[in-house]
Each structure stands twice: as structure tokens, then as C-alpha cells.
């Protein structure tokens, strides 16, 4: 091998390392938002399954359905969990309404959007 080939190999290795470092840094910076999104989706799917069986749901019932739900990424030790179900229920309800998964049924109750 010539000195030029060795230098090229070192430069390419350094570029690959820099790319991997930047990708990992970006992933770690957006991990909180990603975990929050995953938790909303996971709780939303639990609420949707509940609605398919029962028809309607109140915020109090929604809080009991999502209590203790956790979300994590397979490559990280960090987890997002529902700490305060009543507070999280307001955020979940807003998310499901804006995504048009549910609609208001009665006073304080929601049903699947058709």
C-alpha cells in the first residue's frame, strides 16, 4: 500500500466517525420529543381499543386506561411514563381530537370518529 492510500483510508474513517457522531448527537437531542410522541401514540391506541369495545369514554375512564403506560426506544435506557394520568389525559384528549380519531359524544364523553 502506498502512503496516499493509507492517508485516504484515515480520512474516510474520520469522515465516517464524524457522520456517526453527528447522527447520534441529533438522536439524543430529539429523544425527549420522540419518547413523548411514542407515549401519546401508545396511549392513544389503548384508548382506541377501549372505545371499540365500549363505545364511549370519559376523561376519568381514560385516565384509568392509560395509568402506568410506558414507552421506550430499544437502544436507550430512557423511558417515558404516565406519571399523572389526569394531567396527561387532557393532553391525550387534545391529541386524539386534533388527529380526528375521536369526537365529542355527550357532556364530557368521547367516541370514535366515523
RAKA-V729358 format. One record per run of one state. SS is the DSSP state (alpha for helix, beta for strand, coil for the rest). FROM is the first residue (numbers start at 1). TO is the last residue. Records with the same first field share a line. If there is no record, write none. Layout:
# RAKA-V729358
SS=FROM-TO ; FROM-TO
This chain:
# RAKA-V729358
coil=1-2 ; 30-30 ; 55-55 ; 67-69 ; 73-78 ; 82-84 ; 99-101 ; 105-108 ; 113-114
alpha=3-29 ; 31-54 ; 59-66 ; 85-98
beta=56-58 ; 70-72 ; 79-81 ; 102-104 ; 109-112
